[in-house]
Amino acid sequence: MAILKNVEGWWFKLDPNKPDKYDPAKPTWNFQARTTSKEQANEWRANHLTVKAVREDPTDEESKILYWKAQIGKKTKNQDGKDAAPVSIVSSKGDVDPNTLGNGSIVNIRLFQYEYEFQGKKGIANSLQSIQLVKHIVYTAQPGEDFEDEVETETVVPEVTSDTAPKAPSVPKAPGGGTPKTPVEEDSEY
């Protein structure tokens, strides 16, 4: 078990009913942790998080580091295939809607750590268990921008010539030659 303090969170996906389905086979509840502190990034590494530097010029390893980031999450299914308990959110203000956690919120996080072995490689993995809100920046969805002007839609139908006419798809030959019967022809009682 590990507790990491004063973590800046971005892109929270913690709604129990709407996990992140970036990988549909492994939906997760997660968020991106960010820091501008090299010491905090090293603390995360010491706790077995995969930490990446975000640079001013991503193609240049020597360019200025803007911040470090780590993806922290929890799978929605346990190893036995049963539903996992969602990530709990603790606040001194009471219950918090997970959909209101906005970018830049500061949180303390509790991680469950466990050993694993995958394709001969051993390591320690983390699973996000709970979040304690330190600074709650409330996210509110902004209305989408509408088109300012109404425009007339122009429809163009190209002229079909023998050179541009689509060709019919070829029909595969049935064994013994001839055209295969469609399922309707074979099963038809008409």
N, C-alpha and C positions, 0 to 999 in steps of 0.2 A: 504494500500500500504506500502510495506517495501523495503528498499534498504540495502543489505548486501555487505560489501566491502572486497576486498582482499581475495577472496575465491579461493582456489586451486582446479581446476577442473580436473576430470579424466573421461574417457570413455564417451566422448561427443557423443550424438546421436541427432543432431539438424538439419540434412538435411530435408528440408520440404517434400521431396519426399521419404525419407527412415526413417520413425520413428522407434523407438524401438518397436518390436512386440513380446516381451517376453510374454505378455498376449495378444494374438491375438484379444480378444474381446475389449481391451482397449489400442490401440497403443498410445504411448506418445513420445514427444521430451523430452530428459532428459540428465542429467549428474550426476556424483557422486562428491559431495563436500567433501574435506578433510581438516583437520587442525591438527596441533600438539599443538595448544594453547587451554588450558582448558577454558580460558575466551571467546575465539571465539566460542567454542562449546556451552557454556552457552548462548551466544548471539543468536545462532541459535535456541536453545531450547526456549528462550524467544520470538522468532518469530514463534513459533509453528511448527518447523521442528522436525522430528523424527531423533534423533542423537544416533548413536551407537558407542561404544568404540571397537576398533580393538586391541586385546591384543596379547602379545607375545605367550601366551598359551591360546587359545580360551576356553579351558575347565576349566581354573582357574581364577575365578573372582578377585583374588588378584595379578595376574601376571601384568607385566609392560604394560601400554597402549602405543601402537605404534602411534596411531592417532585416531581421531574421524571422522566419515563419516555420510553423509546424502544424500539421493537420492532426487534430485530436478527436477521437470518436469512439463509438461503441456500436457493434453490430446489433441488429434488431433480433437476431436468432442466436441462441446458445449453440454450443457444439453438438448437443443432442437433438437440435432441430426445433426445440421449443422456443416460444416467444421470450425474449429477454425483457427485463424491467426497463422502462425508459429512464433516461438521465434525469435525476431529480434536481430541481432548482430551489435553492434556499435563499430567502431574503428576510431581513428584519422587518420588512413591510408586509409580510404574508405571502400568499400565493402569487406567482408571477406567470403570466401568459408567455410561453416560450417564443411565441411569434413577435413579442415586443422587444427582444434583445437586439439592440442596434449595434452597428459597427463602432468600435472604440470603447464598448462597455468593458469595465475592469472586473475580473472574476478571480476567485480562488478555485482551484479544481482538485478533486480527489480522484486518483487513478488506482485501479486494480492492476497489479503487475503479475505476470505469470511467465514461466519458462516455456519455450516452444522449440521444436526441431522440425525443419522443413527442408527437404532435399539435402539432408546431411548437414545443414547449417543450424546451429543452435543460437538462441538469443533470448531476450526478454521483451515481451510485448506489453502494451498498455491498453486498458479499456477504461474509458471515461465513466465514472460512477455518478458523480454529482458536481454541481456548480454552486458556489456561494457568491452572490452578487455583492460587490464592493461599490461599484459605480454603475448604475443602470442608465444607459443612454437608450431612451425609448425609440424604437423603430416605428414609424408610421408610413404606410404605403402612400406614395405620391400618385396622384391621378396621371394617367398617360397623356401625352401631348396630342392634341387633335390637329388635323390639317386646317390651315387657316382659310384657304379658298376652296370653293367648289369648282371642279373642272369637268369639262365634257370629255367623256371617254371616246376615243377614236378606235373603231374596229376595222381591221384590215384583213380581208380574206384573199389569200394569194390565188392567182389564176392557176388552174391545174392543166398541165400539158402532159403529153405522153412521156416527156423527159423527167417531169417532176412528180408524176403520179406514183403513189406508194405501191409497191409490189406486194402481192398476196403472199402470205407465208406458205412455205412448201409443206405438204402433208406427207408424213412418213408412210412408207409402203408397209402393208400388212404382210406377214409371212405367206409365201406362195404368190405374192403379187397382189395387185388390186389395192383399193383404198380401205383402210380399217373402218369398221362400223363404229359409230359413236355409241356411248352407253344408252342413249335414248332409243336408238334403232334396235339395239340388242334386246332391251327389256320392254320394248313397247308392246302394248296390247291393242293398239289402235288399228 
